[in-house]
Amino acid sequence: MPGFVIIPALVWATLLLVAGGLALVRARDVLQRIVALDLLAVIVIALLALLSYLRGQPYYLDAAVALALLSFVATVATARYLDKGGPFG
């Protein structure tokens, strides 16, 4: 896939990253902040995958997979924390 597809995708993903940051700032409660942070993580993962393809460097994709795993674990841990009402509840 040539650069005429990847470059606009990078621009759109960057704009979505800004919009996700605004959604995070404007979030009213904790659940909306969790969803906004998860959205930001997904967009960063997409950016890393696009950069990996564009530059031909596989370690960007490794970083994207690591971020996806970390984001998933953090989201599940935060949801359990909010559901139980505390770390030991």
N, C-alpha and C positions, 0 to 999 in steps of 0.2 A: 504494500500500500504506500503510494508516494506521499510526499510531504504536503500535498494540497488537501489531504484529508486529515492528517495528523495535526498539523498546525492549527486549523480552526477548532479541532477537538480540544487541544490544549488551551486555546483562548476561552472556549465555552466552559471548560472545567474550572479555569481560574475565576471566571465570572461567577460561576456557581459556588465556588469557595468563598467569595466575598459575600454572596447572598446568604450562605449558610452561617457565616460569621455574624451577619446582621440578625439572622433568626436566633442565634445563640444569645446575643445581647438583649434582644427584645423578649426573650422567653419569660413567662410569668411565674411558672412554678418549676419544681425540680424535674418532673417528668418531661416537660418540654425541653429543658436543658439537656437531659440525657439523649433525647431523640436528635436534637441539634448537634450534639457532639458525635453521635453515631453517624449522622449525615456527613459531617466534616471528615470523619475518618474514611468513609466510603469514597468521598471525592478525592482525598489525598491518595488513596489506594489506586483510583483510576488514573490520577496524574502520574503516579510512579509507574504504572503499567504502560501508559503512553510514552513516557520518557524511556523506558526500557526498550520499547520497540523502535523508537526514533533513533536512539543512539546505539542500539545494538549491544547494550551492556546488561548482562543477566542479573547483576547484583541489585539493580533497581527492582526487579521482579521479586527477588528474595526479600528485599525490604518491604515490599507490598504485602507479601504473604505473612511476614512476621507482624506487620501492623494490623492485618486482618485478624490474626489470632489474638493479639493483645486487645484489640478493640472488642472482640466477641467476649472474651473472658471478663473484661472490665464492665461491659454492659450487663452481663449476667450477674456479676458480683454486686453491682449497684442495685439492680432490680431486686435481688434477694435481700440486700440490706434494707431497702425501702419497704419491702413486704413484711419482713420480720420486725422492723422497728428498732433495730440495733445490731451490732456485730455478733452478739451472743444470744439473741432472742429466739 
